[in-house]
Amino acid sequence: METSEVARAIAVATSIAVSLDLQADDAVVLHNSNKLALRLTPCDVFARVAPVGQEVAQFEVELAQRLAEVGSPVAALEPRVEPLVYTRDGFAVTLWTYYEPVTPGVSPAEFAEALEQLHAGMRKVDLPSPRFTDRIAEAVEIVGNAELSPELADEDRVFLSGRLESLRRAIDDREPPEQLLHGEPHPGNVLSTKNGPLFIDFETCCRGPVEFDLAHVPAAVCEHYPGIDQGLLDDCRQLVLAMVAAWRWDVGDEFPNGRRFGEEFIRVLRAGPPWPTLDMMIAD
């Protein structure tokens, strides 16, 4: 979210909380990307704020409720208010339970078990959602349109477009089983709580092979997840690298040092296998 909008978004979230009889004297920014994540105090509520029309808040609320009903490891909505999307002054706000972080963090075995449980729960939930190939199409559009990625060199534009398309075909040709997925279950979207690992942020939820989700997690986590198709996982890891590379060149991308990461991801893709995991790329 643009810095100029943050103060207004905080004011909206705070006023909504107060109108619902939640004491919100202060707000701490926990994360700011395409939406704002806040801890409201002293009521201890986790608020997510996004501009209206740039969020899938209603889908997230409904999905979180459905997954909780089948016992999936997901963060809960704030129980003191109605599970709704609250809109005001151009912002959509959802209110969630705040979980105090616990240490040590989530181990690879715990992460894998929680992700397996999440996937099992998602197989029980029937909600319309995009296919993972829709996300590939969005990345292809970015690299194929110079107005959307003006700083991307022409040779890199051709390379990324070709790699994204070839990987889409390669994965489709495998005809893997597909199901509802988190979409981006990387460590940043897993909370370490006294109740165990809990997943958050379902705005990128899509249908696809579980290996697409696993391509977002550290290699140590995959070692504990049963029944992985290693060849498919390698294709999905490469695909995720290519998609992230495309997003870093988006003219509207606000990721810190985004262009540098975009260049590095393209370098790694050109270098060939073995394909690094996202946590390895970010750590570098």
Secondary structure, 3 states (H helix, E strand, C coil): CCHHHHHHHHHHHHHHHHHCCCCEEEEEEEEECCCEEEEEEECCEEEEEEECCCCCHHHHHHHHHHHHHCCCCECCECCCCCCCCEEECCEEEEEEECCCCCCCCCCHHHHHHHHHHHHHHHCCCCCCCCEHHHHHHHHHHHHHCCCCCCCCCHHHHHHHHHHHHHHHHHHHHHCCCCEEECCCCCHHHEEEECCEEEECCCCCCEEECHHHHHCCCCHHHHCCCCCCCHHHHHHHHHHHHHHHHHHHCCCCCCCCCHHHHHHHHHHHHHHCCCCCCHHHHHHC
